[in-house]
Amino acid sequence: MKKSTAPRILAATGLEENDVRYATGLAAADPFLLLVHGARLHLAVSALEAARARRTCPAAVLHTPAELFAHAPPGPRGLGAQALALARRLGLRTVRAGPYFPLGIARALERGGVRVRLAEQPAFPRRAVKTAREIACLAKAQRAAVAAMRAAIQAIRAAKISAPGRLLRGGKLLTSEILKDLIEQTLRAHGCSAVDTIVAVGPQGARPHDAGHGPLRAGVPIVIDIFPRDKDTGYWGDITRTVVRGRAPARIRRLYRAVLGAQRLALAMIRPGVAGRSVQAAVETYFRDAGYETRWTPPGRERGFIHSLGHGIGLDVHESPGLRREPGRLRAGNVVTVEPGLYLPGVGGVRLEDVVAVTPAGYKILASFPKTLEV
């Protein structure tokens, strides 16, 4: 079957927003449209955004509602109508849209006689291979994440331990919420915003995406997962550390050594040409040999290593490529997280995470921070 060469249409909203930002550099409060017609980019933006769009993406052809509907009778002027007017302006009878393209806009195109085909492939597969500028943007966000992690762990280390084992800061309970506020303040000082920061204490940490709540305690693992987004560039950072205030139980020390060993194993494998699923499989085998079997059910009682080893990171915090059970090989310029973890229901979890860029010779950690269990 002949591959479709119909233009690709995207809406700067939802899961397509960062594809549009990648192609044009433009981010706006209100949704707008991008149509990729061969080598030419067409942007349909409001009059209020036209000047910024022209400055941000000078190579694009700009279309505003006033221009698209210059000779049209009064009627709808929403994104669906703009998409149809743009397609007619360019003489298009067919366009391609991805799986996350808004249904309402697609229906407006089809009602107007423009066929919408489903595009199975990503709009910009090259997003997976970062440029030197993108890696610098990611490194900046990661340095902010490291600064916030340093502030958080310093607060835990400096906390006093009360008689029941709760942590006190300035004579008051140190809670997950207070530590998240400190993390967010640090990130703002570095030009980043905090999104869904995790500070999970004890059994909360056995659920990888539990954000955590309540008082922090000594002698139990505290999982801190920070993923900031740079306000200027839109690129993300991502770092996780697990700490125990005071002496960690022997069970948690063994868990930590296993996770640290798994991360070292994974990092040693990262280089161009390596299959992501082979790194995932190696870590699964490592944990199994160390006596940590994975149990996936029942929900909320999963045990062991229960998630993928890592994910790509860029304008989205989770993007291609992944270190998981799927096809694909690493390439120089990929930027991925490496984040093995082990989880024991009712006890807690241990996770360690760093962001690395794949280099021709192997990998480079974008921003380093020590790995110490007991603080």
Backbone hydrogen bonds in HBPLUS format (Angstrom, degrees):
<---DONOR---> <-ACCEPTOR-->    atom                        ^
c    i                          cat <-CA-CA->   ^        H-A-AA   ^      H-
h    n   atom  resd res      DA  || num        DHA   H-A  angle D-A-AA Bond
n    s   type  num  typ     dist DA aas  dist angle  dist       angle   num
A0096-ARG N   A0007-PRO O   2.73 MM  89  5.98 161.5  1.76 160.3 163.4     1
A0008-ARG N   A0036-VAL O   3.14 MM  28  5.18 145.9  2.26 142.5 143.7     2
A0036-VAL N   A0008-ARG O   2.79 MM  28  5.18 166.5  1.80 160.7 162.8     3
A0009-ILE N   A0096-ARG O   2.88 MM  87  6.13 165.2  1.90 178.1 174.2     4
A0010-LEU N   A0034-LEU O   2.79 MM  24  5.16 162.7  1.82 160.9 164.9     5
A0034-LEU N   A0010-LEU O   2.90 MM  24  5.16 164.3  1.92 150.8 151.6     6
A0013-THR N   A0011-ALA O   2.76 MM   2  5.52 134.0  1.97 108.8  93.8     7
A0012-ALA N   A0032-PHE O   2.77 MM  20  5.25 173.7  1.77 160.2 162.5     8
A0016-GLU N   A0013-THR O   3.21 MM   3  5.73 152.7  2.29 139.8 138.4     9
A0017-GLU N   A0014-GLY O   3.29 MM   3  5.68 161.5  2.32 110.6 116.0    10
A0019-ASP N   A0016-GLU O   3.11 MM   3  5.30 128.0  2.39 102.5 116.4    11
A0020-VAL N   A0016-GLU O   3.16 MM   4  6.50 160.0  2.20 159.3 164.1    12
A0021-ARG N   A0017-GLU O   2.98 MM   4  6.30 156.2  2.04 143.7 151.0    13
A0022-TYR N   A0018-ASN O   2.87 MM   4  5.89 151.9  1.95 136.8 144.2    14
A0023-ALA N   A0019-ASP O   3.08 MM   4  6.33 157.1  2.14 146.1 151.1    15
A0024-THR N   A0020-VAL O   2.95 MM   4  6.04 149.8  2.04 151.7 159.9    16
A0025-GLY N   A0021-ARG O   2.61 MM   4  4.63 145.3  1.73 129.3 138.8    17
A0033-LEU N   A0044-ALA O   3.15 MM  11  5.01 170.7  2.16 142.6 144.7    18
A0044-ALA N   A0033-LEU O   2.99 MM  11  5.01 162.6  2.02 134.0 139.4    19
A0035-LEU N   A0042-HIS O   2.83 MM   7  5.03 157.9  1.88 149.2 155.4    20
A0042-HIS N   A0035-LEU O   2.88 MM   7  5.03 153.3  1.95 147.6 155.5    21
A0037-HIS N   A0040-ARG O   2.85 MM   3  5.19 159.6  1.90 167.5 167.0    22
A0040-ARG N   A0037-HIS O   3.05 MM   3  5.19 156.2  2.11 127.2 125.5    23
A0061-VAL N   A0041-LEU O   2.85 MM  20  6.23 167.6  1.87 158.1 159.3    24
A0043-LEU N   A0061-VAL O   2.85 MM  18  6.12 164.1  1.88 158.2 163.1    25
A0063-HIS N   A0043-LEU O   2.73 MM  20  5.96 138.3  1.90 164.4 171.6    26
A0045-VAL N   A0063-HIS O   2.93 MM  18  6.31 142.1  2.08 160.4 172.2    27
A0049-GLU N   A0046-SER O   3.04 MM   3  5.36 140.9  2.20 104.9 115.5    28
A0050-ALA N   A0047-ALA O   3.37 MM   3  5.13 151.4  2.46  94.4 102.5    29
A0053-ALA N   A0049-GLU O   2.85 MM   4  6.00 160.1  1.89 158.5 165.1    30
A0054-ARG N   A0050-ALA O   2.89 MM   4  6.06 155.5  1.95 150.1 156.5    31
A0055-ARG N   A0051-ALA O   3.09 MM   4  6.31 151.5  2.17 142.4 149.8    32
A0056-THR N   A0052-ARG O   2.81 MM   4  5.96 159.1  1.85 152.1 158.3    33
A0057-CYS N   A0053-ALA O   2.83 MM   4  5.68 164.5  1.85 147.6 152.3    34
A0060-ALA N   A0057-CYS O   3.10 MM   3  5.75 160.8  2.14 120.2 125.7    35
A0067-GLU N   A0064-THR O   2.97 MM   3  5.31 125.5  2.28 107.3 121.0    36
A0068-LEU N   A0064-THR O   2.86 MM   4  6.11 167.1  1.87 162.1 166.5    37
A0069-PHE N   A0065-PRO O   2.86 MM   4  5.78 155.3  1.92 152.3 156.4    38
A0070-ALA N   A0067-GLU O   3.48 MM   3  5.08 165.8  2.50 103.2 101.8    39
A0072-ALA N   A0069-PHE O   3.19 MM   3  4.91 167.5  2.21 102.8 106.6    40
A0082-GLN N   A0078-GLY O   2.91 MM   4  6.17 156.0  1.97 152.5 160.5    41
A0083-ALA N   A0079-LEU O   2.82 MM   4  5.95 156.7  1.87 146.9 152.8    42
A0084-LEU N   A0080-GLY O   3.08 MM   4  6.33 159.8  2.12 148.4 153.2    43
A0085-ALA N   A0081-ALA O   2.91 MM   4  6.10 162.6  1.94 148.3 153.5    44
A0086-LEU N   A0082-GLN O   2.85 MM   4  6.00 155.7  1.91 148.8 155.4    45
A0087-ALA N   A0083-ALA O   2.95 MM   4  6.15 160.8  1.99 147.2 152.4    46
A0088-ARG N   A0084-LEU O   2.94 MM   4  6.17 161.3  1.97 152.3 157.3    47
A0089-ARG N   A0085-ALA O   2.88 MM   4  6.02 152.8  1.95 142.5 150.7    48
A0090-LEU N   A0086-LEU O   3.04 MM   4  6.30 147.1  2.15 146.9 154.6    49
A0092-LEU N   A0087-ALA O   2.86 MM   5  5.07 172.5  1.86 151.7 150.6    50
A0091-GLY N   A0088-ARG O   3.07 MM   3  4.84 154.3  2.14  97.9 105.9    51
A0115-ARG N   A0093-ARG O   2.85 MM  22  6.14 156.4  1.90 152.5 144.5    52
A0095-VAL N   A0115-ARG O   2.87 MM  20  6.31 154.6  1.93 164.0 171.7    53
A0117-ARG N   A0095-VAL O   2.85 MM  22  6.22 170.0  1.86 161.5 163.6    54
A0097-ALA N   A0117-ARG O   2.82 MM  20  6.14 157.4  1.87 170.2 178.0    55
A0119-ALA N   A0097-ALA O   2.76 MM  22  5.41 166.1  1.78 138.1 139.9    56
A0101-PHE N   A0098-GLY O   3.21 MM   3  5.46 168.7  2.23 115.3 116.7    57
A0106-ALA N   A0102-PRO O   3.20 MM   4  6.53 161.1  2.24 149.0 154.6    58
A0107-ARG N   A0103-LEU O   2.83 MM   4  6.10 159.1  1.88 157.1 162.5    59
A0108-ALA N   A0104-GLY O   3.08 MM   4  6.29 152.8  2.16 140.6 147.6    60
A0109-LEU N   A0105-ILE O   3.05 MM   4  6.35 155.4  2.11 150.0 156.0    61
A0110-GLU N   A0106-ALA O   3.00 MM   4  6.30 162.9  2.03 151.4 155.8    62
A0111-ARG N   A0107-ARG O   2.85 MM   4  6.03 159.4  1.89 153.6 159.1    63
A0112-GLY N   A0108-ALA O   3.19 MM   4  6.30 138.8  2.37 135.4 145.5    64
A0112-GLY N   A0109-LEU O   3.09 MM   3  5.16 127.3  2.38  95.3 109.4    65
A0114-VAL N   A0109-LEU O   2.91 MM   5  5.14 162.3  1.94 146.0 140.9    66
A0113-GLY N   A0110-GLU O   3.01 MM   3  5.03 163.0  2.04 105.9 109.7    67
A0127-ARG N   A0124-PHE O   2.94 MM   3  5.82 169.0  1.95 128.8 131.6    68
A0128-ALA N   A0125-PRO O   3.20 MM   3  6.21 170.3  2.21 127.7 128.8    69
A0129-VAL N   A0126-ARG O   3.08 MM   3  5.57 151.6  2.16 113.4 120.7    70
A0130-LYS N   A0333-GLY O   2.83 MM 203  4.93 162.5  1.86 123.1 122.0    71
A0135-ILE N   A0131-THR O   2.95 MM   4  6.26 161.4  1.99 154.9 159.8    72
A0136-ALA N   A0132-ALA O   3.00 MM   4  6.22 150.8  2.09 143.1 151.1    73
A0137-CYS N   A0133-ARG O   2.99 MM   4  6.31 149.4  2.09 145.1 153.6    74
A0138-LEU N   A0134-GLU O   2.88 MM   4  6.20 158.8  1.92 154.0 159.5    75
A0139-ALA N   A0135-ILE O   2.85 MM   4  6.02 155.8  1.90 146.3 153.4    76
A0140-LYS N   A0136-ALA O   3.03 MM   4  6.22 149.0  2.13 142.0 149.6    77
A0141-ALA N   A0137-CYS O   3.15 MM   4  6.49 160.1  2.19 148.3 152.6    78
A0142-GLN N   A0138-LEU O   2.86 MM   4  6.10 151.3  1.94 147.0 156.1    79
A0143-ARG N   A0139-ALA O   2.86 MM   4  6.09 146.0  1.97 144.5 153.1    80
A0144-ALA N   A0140-LYS O   3.17 MM   4  6.49 148.9  2.27 142.3 150.3    81
A0145-ALA N   A0141-ALA O   3.02 MM   4  6.38 150.5  2.11 142.6 150.8    82
A0146-VAL N   A0142-GLN O   2.91 MM   4  6.21 153.3  1.98 147.3 154.1    83
A0147-ALA N   A0143-ARG O   2.95 MM   4  6.21 157.9  2.00 146.3 151.9    84
A0148-ALA N   A0144-ALA O   3.00 MM   4  6.27 156.3  2.06 148.9 155.0    85
A0149-MET N   A0145-ALA O   2.90 MM   4  6.13 153.3  1.97 146.2 154.2    86
A0150-ARG N   A0146-VAL O   2.86 MM   4  6.09 158.8  1.90 152.7 158.3    87
A0151-ALA N   A0147-ALA O   3.07 MM   4  6.32 158.6  2.12 144.6 149.8    88
A0152-ALA N   A0148-ALA O   2.96 MM   4  6.19 157.5  2.01 147.5 153.7    89
A0153-ILE N   A0149-MET O   2.94 MM   4  6.15 169.3  1.95 157.4 159.4    90
A0154-GLN N   A0150-ARG O   2.93 MM   4  6.02 155.9  1.98 147.6 154.9    91
A0155-ALA N   A0151-ALA O   3.08 MM   4  6.25 150.4  2.17 141.4 148.7    92
A0156-ILE N   A0152-ALA O   3.11 MM   4  6.47 151.2  2.20 144.9 152.6    93
A0157-ARG N   A0153-ILE O   2.84 MM   4  6.03 163.3  1.87 152.5 157.4    94
A0158-ALA N   A0154-GLN O   2.93 MM   4  6.04 152.6  2.00 145.3 152.2    95
A0159-ALA N   A0156-ILE O   3.23 MM   3  5.18 145.6  2.35  97.2 107.2    96
A0160-LYS N   A0168-LEU O   2.89 MM   8  4.98 149.6  1.98 147.9 149.2    97
A0168-LEU N   A0160-LYS O   2.75 MM   8  4.98 157.3  1.80 147.2 153.2    98
A0162-SER N   A0166-ARG O   2.79 MM   4  5.31 178.0  1.79 167.5 166.8    99
A0165-GLY N   A0162-SER O   2.86 MM   3  5.10 151.7  1.94 109.8 119.0   100
A0218-ALA N   A0165-GLY O   2.76 MM  53  5.37 166.2  1.78 165.7 170.6   101
A0167-LEU N   A0216-LEU O   2.92 MM  49  5.71 160.5  1.96 153.4 150.0   102
A0174-LEU N   A0167-LEU O   2.78 MM   7  5.44 163.9  1.81 145.0 142.2   103
A0169-ARG N   A0172-LYS O   2.66 MM   3  5.30 161.3  1.69 159.7 161.3   104
A0172-LYS N   A0169-ARG O   3.16 MM   3  5.30 165.8  2.19 108.6 111.8   105
A0216-LEU N   A0174-LEU O   2.87 MM  42  5.94 164.8  1.89 160.5 156.5   106
A0179-LEU N   A0175-THR O   3.02 MM   4  6.31 162.0  2.05 152.6 157.3   107
A0176-SER N   A0214-GLY O   2.77 MM  38  5.47 159.1  1.81 147.5 151.3   108
A0180-LYS N   A0176-SER O   2.94 MM   4  6.16 152.5  2.01 147.1 155.0   109
A0181-ASP N   A0177-GLU O   3.02 MM   4  6.29 152.0  2.10 143.1 150.4   110
A0182-LEU N   A0178-ILE O   3.07 MM   4  6.40 154.9  2.13 146.5 152.8   111
A0183-ILE N   A0179-LEU O   2.93 MM   4  6.21 156.7  1.98 148.2 154.6   112
A0184-GLU N   A0180-LYS O   2.86 MM   4  6.09 162.3  1.89 152.5 157.0   113
A0185-GLN N   A0181-ASP O   2.90 MM   4  6.13 156.4  1.95 150.0 156.3   114
A0186-THR N   A0182-LEU O   3.06 MM   4  6.27 159.0  2.11 146.9 152.2   115
A0187-LEU N   A0183-ILE O   2.94 MM   4  6.23 158.0  1.99 151.2 157.6   116
A0188-ARG N   A0184-GLU O   2.93 MM   4  6.13 160.0  1.97 150.0 155.1   117
A0189-ALA N   A0185-GLN O   3.10 MM   4  6.35 151.5  2.18 143.6 151.0   118
A0190-HIS N   A0187-LEU O   2.93 MM   3  5.06 142.4  2.07 100.9 112.7   119
A0192-CYS N   A0187-LEU O   2.88 MM   5  5.03 162.9  1.91 140.6 138.3   120
A0191-GLY N   A0188-ARG O   3.03 MM   3  5.02 160.3  2.07 111.2 110.9   121
A0231-LYS N   A0191-GLY O   2.96 MM  40  5.96 172.1  1.96 155.9 158.5   122
A0193-SER N   A0229-ARG O   2.92 MM  36  5.42 155.7  1.98 145.2 150.7   123
A0229-ARG N   A0193-SER O   3.04 MM  36  5.42 157.0  2.10 147.9 155.1   124
A0198-ILE N   A0225-ASP O   2.97 MM  27  4.90 176.8  1.97 150.9 152.0   125
A0225-ASP N   A0198-ILE O   2.92 MM  27  4.90 156.3  1.97 133.2 140.8   126
A0199-VAL N   A0211-ALA O   2.97 MM  12  5.97 168.4  1.98 147.1 144.1   127
A0200-ALA N   A0223-VAL O   2.92 MM  23  5.15 157.6  1.97 150.3 152.5   128
A0223-VAL N   A0200-ALA O   2.85 MM  23  5.15 156.3  1.90 156.9 154.0   129
A0204-GLN N   A0201-VAL O   3.18 MM   3  5.49 144.9  2.31 138.7 131.0   130
A0202-GLY N   A0221-PRO O   2.89 MM  19  5.43 152.2  1.97 161.5 170.3   131
A0205-GLY N   A0202-GLY O   2.89 MM   3  5.71 143.4  2.02 127.7 135.1   132
A0206-ALA N   A0203-PRO O   3.01 MM   3  5.32 159.8  2.05 109.7 116.2   133
A0207-ARG N   A0204-GLN O   3.11 MM   3  5.86 166.0  2.13 120.0 123.8   134
A0210-ASP N   A0207-ARG O   2.91 MM   3  5.40 168.4  1.92 131.5 131.6   135
A0219-GLY N   A0245-ARG O   3.01 MM  26  5.86 158.4  2.06 147.5 154.0   136
A0222-ILE N   A0243-VAL O   2.75 MM  21  5.33 148.1  1.85 153.6 164.6   137
A0243-VAL N   A0222-ILE O   3.06 MM  21  5.33 159.2  2.10 141.6 144.0   138
A0224-ILE N   A0241-ARG O   2.88 MM  17  5.47 174.7  1.89 174.4 175.8   139
A0241-ARG N   A0224-ILE O   3.01 MM  17  5.47 153.4  2.08 150.3 157.8   140
A0226-ILE N   A0239-ILE O   2.86 MM  13  5.45 163.4  1.89 167.7 168.8   141
A0239-ILE N   A0226-ILE O   2.94 MM  13  5.45 154.0  2.01 149.9 158.5   142
A0237-GLY N   A0228-PRO O   2.88 MM   9  5.37 144.8  2.00 154.9 160.8   143
A0230-ASP N   A0235-TYR O   2.87 MM   5  5.57 171.4  1.88 165.5 163.1   144
A0234-GLY N   A0230-ASP O   2.91 MM   4  5.15 147.6  2.02 135.5 144.9   145
A0236-TRP N   A0314-GLY O   3.20 MM  78  5.92 145.9  2.32 148.7 156.1   146
A0240-THR N   A0353-GLU O   3.39 MM 113  4.63 166.5  2.41 113.4 114.9   147
A0353-GLU N   A0240-THR O   3.02 MM 113  4.63 158.8  2.06 133.9 128.4   148
A0244-VAL N   A0373-LEU O   2.69 MM 129  5.82 150.3  1.78 154.9 153.3   149
A0375-VAL N   A0244-VAL O   2.88 MM 131  6.11 161.6  1.91 156.4 159.3   150
A0252-ILE N   A0249-PRO O   3.02 MM   3  5.39 123.0  2.36 106.5 120.1   151
A0253-ARG N   A0249-PRO O   3.01 MM   4  6.37 154.4  2.08 153.6 161.8   152
A0254-ARG N   A0250-ALA O   2.98 MM   4  6.25 156.7  2.04 151.2 156.4   153
A0255-LEU N   A0251-ARG O   3.09 MM   4  6.30 153.9  2.16 137.9 145.4   154
A0256-TYR N   A0252-ILE O   2.85 MM   4  6.06 159.9  1.89 150.0 154.9   155
A0257-ARG N   A0253-ARG O   2.98 MM   4  6.21 162.1  2.01 148.7 153.0   156
A0258-ALA N   A0254-ARG O   3.07 MM   4  6.28 155.5  2.13 146.9 153.2   157
A0259-VAL N   A0255-LEU O   3.03 MM   4  6.34 158.5  2.07 151.5 157.1   158
A0260-LEU N   A0256-TYR O   2.87 MM   4  6.06 167.1  1.88 158.3 162.0   159
A0261-GLY N   A0257-ARG O   2.92 MM   4  6.03 157.5  1.98 143.9 150.3   160
A0262-ALA N   A0258-ALA O   2.92 MM   4  6.13 150.5  2.01 143.4 151.7   161
A0263-GLN N   A0259-VAL O   2.96 MM   4  6.24 155.1  2.02 150.4 156.5   162
A0264-ARG N   A0260-LEU O   3.05 MM   4  6.30 161.3  2.09 148.7 153.6   163
A0265-LEU N   A0261-GLY O   2.96 MM   4  6.18 156.4  2.02 145.8 152.3   164
A0266-ALA N   A0262-ALA O   2.96 MM   4  6.19 163.0  1.99 149.1 153.3   165
A0267-LEU N   A0263-GLN O   2.88 MM   4  6.09 168.5  1.89 157.1 159.9   166
A0268-ALA N   A0264-ARG O   3.03 MM   4  6.16 154.9  2.10 145.5 152.1   167
A0269-MET N   A0266-ALA O   3.01 MM   3  5.26 143.3  2.14 104.1 115.1   168
A0270-ILE N   A0267-LEU O   3.19 MM   3  5.32 146.5  2.31 103.1 112.3   169
A0274-VAL N   A0271-ARG O   3.35 MM   3  6.04 166.4  2.37 139.9 140.8   170
A0273-GLY N   A0330-LEU O   2.78 MM  57  5.30 174.1  1.78 145.0 143.0   171
A0330-LEU N   A0274-VAL O   2.80 MM  56  5.50 164.3  1.83 153.1 153.2   172
A0278-SER N   A0275-ALA O   3.03 MM   3  5.32 137.3  2.22 104.1 116.1   173
A0276-GLY N   A0328-GLY O   3.10 MM  52  6.25 155.3  2.16 150.2 156.7   174
A0279-VAL N   A0276-GLY O   3.20 MM   3  5.41 129.2  2.47 100.3 112.4   175
A0280-GLN N   A0276-GLY O   3.17 MM   4  6.53 161.8  2.21 149.4 154.4   176
A0281-ALA N   A0277-ARG O   2.87 MM   4  6.00 160.5  1.91 141.7 147.2   177
A0282-ALA N   A0278-SER O   2.99 MM   4  6.09 151.9  2.07 136.8 144.1   178
A0283-VAL N   A0279-VAL O   3.13 MM   4  6.39 157.2  2.19 150.3 155.1   179
A0284-GLU N   A0280-GLN O   3.00 MM   4  6.29 159.2  2.04 152.2 158.4   180
A0285-THR N   A0281-ALA O   2.95 MM   4  6.18 160.8  1.98 151.4 155.9   181
A0286-TYR N   A0282-ALA O   2.94 MM   4  6.12 155.1  2.00 142.7 150.1   182
A0287-PHE N   A0283-VAL O   2.96 MM   4  6.21 164.5  1.99 154.9 157.2   183
A0288-ARG N   A0284-GLU O   2.98 MM   4  6.18 158.9  2.03 146.8 153.3   184
A0289-ASP N   A0285-THR O   2.85 MM   4  6.06 162.8  1.88 155.0 159.1   185
A0290-ALA N   A0286-TYR O   3.03 MM   4  6.24 134.9  2.24 137.8 150.3   186
A0290-ALA N   A0287-PHE O   3.06 MM   3  4.95 125.4  2.37  91.0 105.9   187
A0292-TYR N   A0287-PHE O   2.90 MM   5  5.29 163.3  1.92 152.5 147.3   188
A0291-GLY N   A0288-ARG O   3.01 MM   3  5.17 158.5  2.05 105.8 111.9   189
A0295-ARG N   A0303-ARG O   2.77 MM   8  4.92 157.5  1.82 141.9 145.6   190
A0303-ARG N   A0295-ARG O   2.85 MM   8  4.92 156.6  1.91 138.3 145.1   191
A0301-ARG N   A0298-PRO O   2.86 MM   3  5.39 156.9  1.91 142.5 144.7   192
A0304-GLY N   A0343-TYR O   2.86 MM  39  4.97 165.3  1.88 145.5 146.6   193
A0343-TYR N   A0304-GLY O   3.04 MM  39  4.97 139.2  2.22 114.1 125.3   194
A0309-LEU N   A0323-LEU O   3.03 MM  14  5.36 125.7  2.33 165.8 176.8   195
A0339-GLU N   A0309-LEU O   2.74 MM  30  5.43 173.1  1.75 175.3 175.6   196
A0310-GLY N   A0323-LEU O   3.35 MM  13  4.78 144.6  2.49 126.7 126.6   197
A0323-LEU N   A0310-GLY O   2.95 MM  13  4.78 171.5  1.95 119.0 121.8   198
A0337-THR N   A0311-HIS O   2.85 MM  26  5.42 151.7  1.93 144.3 152.2   199
A0312-GLY N   A0319-GLU O   2.85 MM   7  4.68 125.2  2.16 170.2 155.0   200
A0312-GLY N   A0321-PRO O   2.59 MM   9  4.89 102.8  2.18 138.1 160.1   201
A0319-GLU N   A0312-GLY O   3.02 MM   7  4.68 154.0  2.09 118.0 119.3   202
A0313-ILE N   A0335-VAL O   3.16 MM  22  6.06 140.9  2.32 150.0 149.2   203
A0314-GLY N   A0316-ASP O   2.92 MM   2  5.11 158.6  1.97 151.4 155.0   204
A0326-GLU N   A0324-ARG O   2.84 MM   2  5.71 133.3  2.06 109.4  94.7   205
A0334-ASN N   A0331-ARG O   2.97 MM   3  5.73 162.8  2.00 144.1 145.0   206
A0333-GLY N   A0358-VAL O   2.84 MM  25  5.46 165.0  1.87 146.6 148.0   207
A0358-VAL N   A0334-ASN O   2.77 MM  24  5.35 170.7  1.78 163.7 166.2   208
A0336-VAL N   A0356-VAL O   2.91 MM  20  5.58 152.2  1.99 164.0 166.0   209
A0356-VAL N   A0336-VAL O   2.84 MM  20  5.58 170.9  1.85 167.1 167.0   210
A0338-VAL N   A0354-ASP O   2.90 MM  16  5.59 147.8  2.01 159.2 168.3   211
A0354-ASP N   A0338-VAL O   3.31 MM  16  5.59 148.0  2.41 130.0 137.5   212
A0352-LEU N   A0340-PRO O   3.34 MM  12  6.22 159.3  2.39 172.0 177.4   213
A0342-LEU N   A0350-VAL O   2.95 MM   8  5.48 150.7  2.04 151.2 160.1   214
A0350-VAL N   A0342-LEU O   2.93 MM   8  5.48 155.1  1.99 158.1 165.7   215
A0344-LEU N   A0348-GLY O   2.88 MM   4  5.45 173.4  1.88 163.3 165.5   216
A0347-VAL N   A0344-LEU O   2.95 MM   3  5.40 158.5  1.99 138.6 141.9   217
A0348-GLY N   A0344-LEU O   3.00 MM   4  5.45 160.1  2.04 149.0 155.5   218
A0366-LEU N   A0355-VAL O   2.98 MM  11  5.97 168.2  1.99 154.9 158.3   219
A0357-ALA N   A0364-LYS O   2.85 MM   7  5.23 159.2  1.89 149.9 151.9   220
A0364-LYS N   A0357-ALA O   2.87 MM   7  5.23 139.4  2.03 143.4 155.9   221
A0359-THR N   A0362-GLY O   3.00 MM   3  5.02 155.3  2.06 109.4 116.5   222
A0362-GLY N   A0359-THR O   3.12 MM   3  5.02 145.8  2.24 100.7 110.7   223
